[in-house]
Amino acid sequence: MSMSKSGAAFGAGAGAAAGVSGHRHNLSYDQGKAPATPRQDSATTTYMLWDNGKDDLDDALHTPDPKGVSDTYHWDPWSLRGWINVLAIFVLLGALITLFAGWPIIVFYKDHFASNGANTAGFNLGGINATGQVPKMPDFASLIDKDTPENVMARTGFDGKDYQLVFSDEFNTDGRTFYPGDDPFWEAVDLHYWPTGDMEWYDPGQITTKDGALVIEMRQEPTHEFDYRSGMLQSWNKFCFSKNAYIEVAVQLPGNTRVGGFWPGAWTMGNLGRPGYGATTEGTWPYSYDACDVGTLPNQTWINGTGPAAALTTGSNDGVLSFLPGQRWSACTCPGEDHPGPSVNKGRGSPEIDIIEAQINIADAIGEVSQSLQTAPFDDFYQWDNTSASATLYYPNEMQFNSYVGGVYQEAVSCLVNTDRTNYRSQGGGFGVYGFEYTGDPNDRDNGYVTWVSSGKPSWNVKASVTGANPRVGISQRPIPEEPMTIILNFGMSNNFQYVDLENLDFPNYMYIDYVRVYQRTDMINIGCDPDDYPTQDYISRHAEAYNNRNLTTWDLVSFRWPKNSLQGC
């Protein structure tokens, strides 16, 4: 068929647009007769309309069925092809529903559980790809490192109770990194730890794993206007335990016992405060208090500032006992005020229990670790009850009560314990075992306690009465911590802790941690950062700016006001 000019266009276009399929069209003239005036479309074709005569070569394209095949089809319930088609349709529909409806639901619950401190897969715990990184998959694997020896899965506590391992990290996989998002249990911070006047910048790149241990490197290298860089690792809002635990770490200390200045630490703190983020710790650290009295107020003084007398005369700063701004979430918070819950009548805070903070006794060339409970509000003269009724030193020849008992920002229930020289990197390179066991039960506060461990054996113990009620300053009992506690491992330097002998310290230097293990009583398992009776997640989510901006050093820099309490007026 000649395809020239408009006749070809009309013939092809009309047939295609109508969907011919072999059917004849009812045109406006008698199809058995030629039109009265033949249409001239080319020199060789009279007209380009339908021809009932001889079939054209392309007619078969519009009538693909061979002659004799019925135009009517019947459904056969036993047709294999039919069932395959139906199945394919359902599979396709299911995939589309999962993609557009199911996936958003999966993502929501995944993020919800992860943000609630859900414990997810970690190194040596399964779910690791070829690069050694961890997928963000909630509850993918156990909290127990697969490399943890079988013979340490359980223990008998110093209280005579049965304990089971609830978390461990053996650090046996080399080359791990701890930048945000790298690990579900740990995160290295990127900040200057200004509260203690540290001389170093904490850089995530200074922490890795090597030769079966966690390694924190202190290097003399300028960064962020500081001459030194080191590392701080936190489990904040990722892994927490509450109300009871035995936590144990094996540590190789940096340096030696002849030169002072390094400040390696392993400690715990309540999840409502994030170490290094000042806005989150103002009015929360180191409070462990659940009473509605003067202990919750600014400076531990009455509203008019005239007393109690001991709060004005027994402190370290011209007699002033406390510079704390008051407990942000007191047990007398006004209804409707900003409070983490579970009710405004619950006193909340961010207490601290230190496993170790290491220093050097230069005069005797002996290493020491301070093992402490930090608390607020304060006793007069910061003097906690160190009588034998409340505190016990198990090896008096190897330890002593710390002469530092606190200051205007904290009260320190603390003891100094001698260390083994061979546990320092340049004096044997061994590992010392340190830890503490504690119980802080809100239903049995009088029987709370903390027992510390140094060099693998119990070092000292305090009972709940160590920070009991003190009528001289008008305060009530400060309970052994009941908050969900997070773990911090760091390697710092500060003249506020010990004189830093920069001329004789060697750089780079290293702090090694062989493992971290956490046990809890078998009848009192409480892991997670958001327990129902001490929730943290909702509050942290609502105040994300404070918990993620290291430059917000005080609460007045955050777009939230300080909660009112009934003592000051609702």
Protein Blocks (a to p, Z undefined) as FASTA:
>chain_A
ZZehjllmmmmmmmmmnonnopacddfbdfkbccfbdcdfbfkbmbacddfbdcdfklmm
mmmbcghiafbdcddfklmklmmmmmmmmmmmmmmmmmmmmmmmmmmmmmmmmmnopacd
dehigjiafkopacddehkbcfbdfklcfklmbccdfkopacddfbdcehlaghiacbeh
kamkbccdddddfknopabdcdfklgcceehiacdddddddeehiabdcddddfehkbcc
ehiacdddddddehifkbghiacddddddfkbcghiaklmgokaccdcdbdcfklpghhi
afkopacfklmmmccnehiabfcebjfbackbcehiacebjbfkbccddddddfbdcddd
fknopacdddddddddddehhiacfbfkloccfblmlgccdfbgbdfkbccddddddddf
klpfklnopacdddddddddfklmmlgccdddeehiafbdcdfklmgccfknopacdddd
fbdcdddddddddfkloccdfklpccddddddfbdcddddfklccedjbdfklcfklmmm
mmmmmmmmmklmbfklpccdcdddfknoZZ
